Amino acid sequence: MKHLLSLAIAAAISTSALAENIAIVGGKVITQTEQGTIETGTVLLKDGIISQVLEGEQVPEGYTRVDATGKVVTPGFIGALTSLGLVEISSWAGEVDASASQSPITHTGAALDVTFAINPDSTLIDVSRIEGVTSAATTVQYTDMFFHGQGAVIGLDDDAELLKEKAFMVVNVDGNAVDSHGGSRAALWVTLEALIDEAKNTLQVPNLITHWDGINSRADVKALRGVLKGEMPLFIEADRAADIRQVLAFKKRHPGMRIVLLHGVEAWRVADQLASADIPVILDPQLNLPGNFGQLGATLHNAARLEAAGVKVAIGMDTHNIRLAAQHAGNAVANGLSYEGGIASLTSVPAAILGVDDKVGSLAPGMRADVVVWSGDPLEVTEAAEQVFIEGEAIDMTSRQTKLRDRYLKLSGNKTDTTSHYVKP
Amino acid sequence: MKHTPPKLAVGLACLCSVAMVACSDEPADTQEQAAYVSINTDPYPSTYTPIPGNPTVIQNVTILDGLGSKIENGMIYFADGKIMAVGDTVSFPDNATVIDGKGKWVTPGIIDNHSHLGVYPSPSVGSTSDGNEMTSPVTPGVWAEHSVWPQDPGFGRALAGGVTSLQILPGSANLFGGRSVVLKNVPSRTMQDMKFPDAPYGMKMACGENPKRVYGKKGGPMTRMGNVKGYRQAWADTQAYMREWEKYQADYDAGKNPKAPKRDLDKDTMAGVLNGDILVHMHCYRADEMVVMMDMMKEFDYQIASFHHAVEGYKIADKLAENNVCASMWADWWGFKLEAYDGIRENIPVVHQAKACAIVHSDDELGIQRLNQEAAKAWSDGRRAGIDIPMAQAWQWLSANPAKSLGIFDKTGSLEVGKNADVVLWTGNPFSTYTKAEQVYIDGGLAFNLNDPQSWPLSDFEVGQVGEGDEK
């Protein structure tokens, strides 16, 4: 059965260059829209966007049929917080744009802009997308500076299309950030207020010939303007409930800013306040150990308790293995998160948080046709993406990893061939 | 030379050797022998006592016996800490506690042969960072058990994930990192209370990037060839050390009164390896490096029990099988350094298919809580690539094979009559994201019960803190 379906999908791929219109038919469709979950539905992809989502099996004329009977169809998953495109190998092998240090142009990190650093040829993009991740927030993650700069949202298509630049900015206020910023929260929060204040009260960003003695650089001030206006959400990383209460107080002081809580290990302890302040949370639901004194309340039930209080939860913080976000969400569901909430944590919620919900994160007409056909429940560790569509095109479901695998499977299948000399087919 | 009290002996011996050469030539038969110096190989002995258990039967349950068989609707009976019977139907005494396992699964307890719980515990702070003696590249004389903090909350979390035994390894900064210890995963006050009785020691070695990164600017090694020179010199020195002890014993047996060699704790551990008493666990990622290590093992005549991480194991699965070396692997970690760049999702099933000993390991305080999911991923990835391994076979990665790598397979690692009753009852198919360990038995004692909050482990560290007693 599985093989037949794969063949059917393969047939569809081979013609996809010509047939731009695709009908994904017969699958269980999880729309993340008011249509909810359609037990047997059809998703129509036309010119790179979703044209319609229908009940039942309907293939209009001019559409290539992709049979998804017995399969699950979802919007492409969104990496809620990654450094995709900015890093090839994390440690000791060059090519890491996911870390940054101070320079004359940025003193506080706000001015960093990852859009200049994204490499669409990174092998991580193929590795991630063949497992159903079709877009991702990407940002600098390692810096001694206060802010991690202006992050972006990219599509995981061949060109790593920029879906949104200046999409968000990360600042870390938890215990491990304290060391770099005055050695105490008593210094760190005062610094944050001072930096925000400086940007707010500098009515005109100083030009290069104006004398400027600010803590922020000129470019930092400019970047922070977007945060102040609420155009660029500020992702504040904090775990300890006391720190999260400071985040809540910060939001009260700056009602015009959009705040997202990042990491939030003890967020469940202030879930009601987060809900009333309309602060969503991006978290890793596996964290259940007191890794430090800010995480004493860590529990696998964090996501479920936040959801119960009405907080929006996004799941997916990793880079090389952002593909495992689905497993993480599944574990959150195993610990009380609703199934819908589990899917939403990978699709519609990160889309809304990142301000790209007009493009990705749901199967609604007009959205970018980023669609995944899964062998079964995508949150189940034994299921997998069978075919991924990005902007309406069936992508090549290979990566450097699958190629290495096939190369060595070939070798082990042919015992007389004792070398691994590569001969082009 | 006559036997003299030890404190004086040192000074006299010096004088004798320099100025009075003739005195050492006294005939042996005139000497009075000093007490024979022997080395206590178990100075920190296990004080483990099992949690008391009732005779227990689980019936109507799906059983993976850990050896490759699956029994649908089967029964298992254990008592007095041992597995008494496994099968379609088994007889059991009237006083046994009977558990209905309808819809549930039973497996051997999970054994993680690569953990740093206790030596890199939570909270992870400088004060608790006790896993890597990064002061010299050759430190086989340090023992992980002397760093293990039994109050690491991670032990309890791993128990909730069905882990019944685990090997605590030193870190991988050093060529020779030190001795490992195998523990029973029971909440305890002391390391000795957790220590797996009669399990052999292991010794950690490390290939590749870590030693050269740590020591490249601290006296070396700074290259992979420098690493290999470092191992070989240490093995050669150990051989010389062993000859000293052999000579001491031979002379003593001949009735002479030889002076015992000075003990060298590093070489004691390495000699244990060359004697076959201590098992080598070697951190190694790259295929080509692993093959060099297997040549070195032949050069110095020892056995590597398992490579650890072996991210490129799939490239040399045949050679692992040939050399009887296990590979302990993650399902999907990759790319965090260059030697982990060629990771593939099918690594574990490819190694298994080549008839090598494949093991799922964690090396992680979160991963250890769901090793069943790691195996499930590898199993399903293998199937999709055409490597169709029955689920019951795949469970060997979690229990039997790690037990073999630790030298404890005669005691645990499968549901065989007479073996320790290390048993997990799962809420359903353990190859599912949604399944949890419901009951975890260690030597027949119920160590964890998902449905009984009183049984949830609580470390001293968590007492009186936020989240005490919460569902974790």
Interface residues (C-beta under 8 A of the other chain):
Chain A: E88 I89 S90 S91 W92 A93 L124 V127 A241 E266 R269 Q286 L287 N288 L289 P290 G291 N292 F293 Q295 L296 G297 A298 T299 L300 H301 H320 N321 R323 L324 Q327 G330 N331 V333 A334 N335 L379 E380 V381 T382 E383 A384 Q401 T402 L404 R405 Y408 L409 S412 S420
Chain B: S122 P123 S124 V125 P153 G154 R157 E209 R213 Y314 K315 A317 D318 D332 W333 W334 G335 F336 K337 L338 Y341 D342 G343 I344 R345 E346 V350 Q353 A354 E365 L366 Q369 R370 Q373 A376 K377 W379 S380 D381 R384 A385 G386 F431 S432 T433 Y434 T435 K436 F461 E462 Q465 V466 G467 D470 E471 K472
